[in-house]
Amino acid sequence: MTAELAPHPTPGQWLAGSRPRTLPAAASPVIAATGLAVFADRFAPVAALLALVVALALQVGVNYANDYSDGIRGTDANRVGPVRLVGSGLARPAAVRRAAFGSFGLAGLAGLGLVLLTGHWWLIAVGVACVLAAWYYTGGRSPYGYRGLGEVSVFVFFGLVAVSGTAYVQVGRVSAATVLTGAWVGALACALLVANNLRDLRGDAATGKRTLATRLGDRNTRLFYAGLVAGAAALVVVVGLLTSVWALLGLAGLAVAVPACRRVLGGAVGPELVAVLKNTGTTELLAALGFALGLVLSRL
């Protein structure tokens, strides 16, 4: 392909390729953890903002990295849902790879700001682990996302690590309530990935992409999705008992997931699951906002 004929995605296509509907999974842990910091009277706005930049940039980076890796493997050739830049031929693989590493670089700069602000140099190791997990999800010779381990990584990095890290740079410690908050946030982030993989189940099975959904099968994947949402609700209650009853405002956000659970358990497929993805992301964000708002109100 000559330079003149090389594809040049529009800004709108680059935005769509970043998969903005997944961004609640990045913002939610920061919001929930900041609520815990307010409850502990240790809110640090600059640290919270830097943590948010790290989380959002990592999420965009992993989305572009997945687009690149899945695209060059051919597993994105026939997908329902957000635009795939490489798989659809809208962008050269090298350009999408640069976008991924540019996003990782931005996350690294914000992370370095956190290190300089807090003096905790070991956070660099955490950041490196996050970037490696993001890249090797679908990248490298043996991506762990193709072995059914994607949900484990999402639970750890977009749940436990993101919540605990954000709370730590503000509060200076990680409490039981923090870990449990990371668990319920991680469960909802997992639900988002489960809905995505349920939508792509047939295509992934056909191309040999062994996600957890292809291993569990259609019925068990649907039950797993509902179980993650129910488990998140139960953990919000537990954290409320450990902190303040006001934290139960997070359950109002989780109520938004009821229609999504009905669709999933009712056998929704293909385009119908795109709406489930949107609903799940909204649920996670509203649950985090309600949870954090409740903890703020508890201190007034």
LINDAPE-V15995 format. One record per backbone hydrogen bond with DSSP energy under -1.0 kcal/mol. NH is the residue of the N-H (numbers start at 1). CO is the residue of the C=O. Records with the same first field share a line. If there is no record, write none. Layout:
NH = CO + CO
This chain:
14 = 10
15 = 11
16 = 12
17 = 13
18 = 14
19 = 16
22 = 19
23 = 20
25 = 22
26 = 23
27 = 23
28 = 24
31 = 27
32 = 28
33 = 29
34 = 30
35 = 31
36 = 32
37 = 33
38 = 34
39 = 35
40 = 36
41 = 38
42 = 37
48 = 44
49 = 45
50 = 46
51 = 47
52 = 48
53 = 49
54 = 50
55 = 51
56 = 52
57 = 53
58 = 54
59 = 55
60 = 56
61 = 57
62 = 58
63 = 59
64 = 60
65 = 61
66 = 62
67 = 63
68 = 64
69 = 65
70 = 66
71 = 67
72 = 68
73 = 69
75 = 70
88 = 84
89 = 86
90 = 85
91 = 85
96 = 92
97 = 93
98 = 94
99 = 95
100 = 96
101 = 97
102 = 98
103 = 99
104 = 100
105 = 101
106 = 102
107 = 103
108 = 104
109 = 105
110 = 106
111 = 107
112 = 108
113 = 109
114 = 110
115 = 111
116 = 112
117 = 113
118 = 114
119 = 115
121 = 119
123 = 120
124 = 121
126 = 122
127 = 123
128 = 124
129 = 125
130 = 126
131 = 127
132 = 128
133 = 129
134 = 130
135 = 131
136 = 132
139 = 135
144 = 136
145 = 137
146 = 143
147 = 144
149 = 144
153 = 149
154 = 150
155 = 151
156 = 152
157 = 153
158 = 154
160 = 155
161 = 156
163 = 159
164 = 160
165 = 161
166 = 162
167 = 163
168 = 164
169 = 165
171 = 167
172 = 168
179 = 175
180 = 176
181 = 177
182 = 178
183 = 179
184 = 180
185 = 181
186 = 182
187 = 183
188 = 184
189 = 185
190 = 186
191 = 187
192 = 188
193 = 189
194 = 190
195 = 191
196 = 192
197 = 193
198 = 194
199 = 195
200 = 196
201 = 198
204 = 200
205 = 201
206 = 202
207 = 203
209 = 204
211 = 209
215 = 211
216 = 212
217 = 213
221 = 217
222 = 218
223 = 219
224 = 220
225 = 221
226 = 222
227 = 223
228 = 224
229 = 225
230 = 226
231 = 227
232 = 228
233 = 229
234 = 230
235 = 231
236 = 232
237 = 233
238 = 234
239 = 235
240 = 236
241 = 237
242 = 238
243 = 239
247 = 244
248 = 245
249 = 246
250 = 247
251 = 248
252 = 249
254 = 250
255 = 251
256 = 253
257 = 254
258 = 255
261 = 257
262 = 258
263 = 259
264 = 260
265 = 261
266 = 262
267 = 264
268 = 263
272 = 269
273 = 270
274 = 271
277 = 273
278 = 274
279 = 275
280 = 276
281 = 277
282 = 278
283 = 279
284 = 280
285 = 281
286 = 282
287 = 283
288 = 284
289 = 285
290 = 286
291 = 287
292 = 288
293 = 289
294 = 290
295 = 291
296 = 292
297 = 293
298 = 294
299 = 296
300 = 297
